[in-house]
């Protein structure tokens, strides 16, 4: 049971008989509990205090977003933007919040703003996912390629690229993307056992591509 939460930490107490009185006295509900700042340095009007307050608001907004406390998250983001309006993470979180509320146009613009301020794997891939959900597959493939260029797990980005090509009924391009994913995979040698799920997904993608090409034998083999 949670008994304490601020913007950087949460404390849980095990539900056991010896902790019953503690839990009864201190238990909180995450969906309603306030999120106080962990730091006292955000008081005042100095640049340092502003930076601390901005970080607190971003932390709080992220937690509230995960807990589906969306109105509180939106309010925290509005306050954060009034302090530093050109922070890419703030725009990225605004995009995710907008997407969760089916505001695709707002989400797209916020993702693009975040990317303009600082291109990252996460921002490009989130934008690609938004495009894919709208069946804008051509835009999605371009975004995934940019994501893969920046990603530390480009192998999985190329697997996603292959799935997009399958959705576009372009099996040859899909096979090439799956092959690129395999070539960049770290699951070789001593790490091979860790890649069984990834390898199975690649094989599944290959099978779908061969089926689109009408090659049933290779589809079955995959």
ABEGO torsion letter per residue (X at the ends): XBABBBAABBBBBBBBAAAAAAAAAABBBAAABBBBBABAAABEABAAAAAAAAAAAAAAAAAAAAAGBAAAAAAAAAAAAAABAABAAAAAAAAAAAAAAGBAAAAAAAAAAAAAABBBAAAAAAAAAAAAAAGBAAAAAAAAAAAAAABABAAAAAAAAAAAAAAAGBAAAAAAAAAAAAAABABBEAAAAAAAAAAAAAAAAAAAAAAAAGBAAAAAAX
